[in-house]
Amino acid sequence: MKHWLIALLALPFALMAEERVITIGGDVTEIVYALGAQQELVARDSTSLRPALATKLPDVGYMRQLNAEGILAMRPTLVIASELAKPSLALQQVAQAGVKVVTVTGEPSLAAIHQKIATVAGALHQEEEGKALEAKLDSQLADVNEKPLPVKVLFILSHTGMKAQAAGTGTAADGAIRSAGLVNAMGNVPHYQALTQEGIVASAPQLVVIGRDGMKALGDEEAIWQLPGLALTPAGKHHNLLVVDEMALLGFGLHTPEAIARLRKAAQAIAQ
Amino acid sequence: MKMNVRRGLWLMLALTVTTALFAAGTGAMRLSLPMVWRAPADSMIWQIWWTIRLPRVLLAILVGSALAVSGATMQGLFRNPLADPGLLGISSGASLALACAIVMPLTLPAALALWWPMLAAFVGSLAVTMVIFLLSRRSRTTLSRLLLAGIAINAICGAAVGVLSWLSNDQQLRQLSLWGMGSLGQAQWSTVSACAALVIPAMLATQWQAKRLNLLQLGDEEAHYLGVNVRQTQRVLLVLSALLVAAAVAVSGVIGFIGLVVPHLIRLCAGGDHRWLLPASALLGAMLLMVADTLARTLVAPAEMPVGLLTSLLGAPWFLWLILRRRESGDE
């Protein structure tokens, strides 16, 4: 009888432990860790690099080139995938094989972070932890002053083996600059554009923002002011440079409010 | 000789079937054929094997043989052993249409969204096939001019894809370049049957022209005196091989070197008689792509590699060796 009782008590825990989750999308994986549900994770996609612990999990590939059999081989019971992975035949096949597939929004806006947390928490039955996380996010968002501040910001994207590019409209960097209430210096051109001397001088940025990885690709701070035209801009004259965590600023995940608050602070220091 | 070749063909068929069985029994999931055989038809194991792995193996067979037959036909047609299905610009036409579809996405119903890139690639390759067909109908267009036209088409499409990828955002760019590496990841029964409906009739029709293709090897004039309607035969074969490439490219992206290397291998062991060369190329192409795809599916499991990357990685050194060897033996 006693054994039975113990077995009965242990049953819900056993069932919970049996949930096997695969996350597709770096922001999704980060939220799962923040909810403290990482023990249910069995695999992740190749964009899930945060937190560092996540990289120890098996990698099911790049989110736009998933392999249905590979995913099913991990015997998941739940796949939480970013909208950016769709449309995907692999995810459709995974769903057909009887695995629950939950889609998380991929929109690059601050409002979307709430939605992401709510969706992931709901899928993992961690609503309370989700609420707590959203409250924490709210307090961080309160730090972000969205009041318009006319400081022109230039975001530079740089990868090894590629010419440095400036972020125009329709990019995640543009979304981040706007969320901080600031002005994108390249606000009149679409997408990422290669830096041209005259274009940069004309855009007259007061603050240059670059990712930590981009900085590494270029070398050091001096190398940044050597980029075409940059030395002739207001930012170049005063060496106004902000080095940010690219994934935090552009990923619209949990660390984005913090990164945007830093961006705002740097801009305010210039405006004074 | 003929007896030997026929026996060789049967041997290759047996090898292809063995390879297919091996490929169907290997993958990220531990699903061996005996396990699948014993599993009931409504079990998960059977479902996964039937809806995911089997279509993929069949698609590898179709695409591999289509590329190889088209390569063999074009090499015969142009009497140039370096001709390749990519030569006439069919795959670049497909990639241009695909780039348009990716960079300027329409809001599509979910049911169509998955098919959209495939449809676009197919329309693109058909458009280039049409251009080639119309050019070949003009009385002044010789095969060598057509070859130059192919180079021009390649250049135009390449430039346009360049413009589109310059306009594209991060994700679109990544999707475009992944497509260029080729993958059989779109395999499902509907894709397989659509591809088969095009590839199988086109291959049979090509085989039917094999004897005339042999006569064309003697030169246009000689073939004409032997009773071949040279221009018509060339046109038919051109369109057939273009269709084969179109069907392959639409479902799998750009998979390199199968069409170039396979016919060479066969010619080395069985000679240049197209009646044998074409079916043997089909079998070897199917085998090679099945092996490459099995590697692509399993090497980095649970993820997968682009299979076109593997075939090019293995094919390119072989191609180099082929060129160097030709130079040495002086049979230019």
Interface residues (C-beta under 8 A of the other chain):
Chain A: A43 S46 P58 D59 V60 G61 Y62 R64 Q65 L66 N67 A68 E69 G70 I71 L72 A73 M74 L84 K86 P87 S88 L89 A90 Q92 Q93 Q96 A97 G98 G170 T171 H191 Y192
Chain B: G27 A28 M29 R30 M44 Q47 I48 T51 I52 R53 A110 A113 L114 L167 S168 N169 D170 Q171 R174 Q175 L178 S183 G185 Q186 Q188 R297 V300 A301 P302 A303 E304 P306
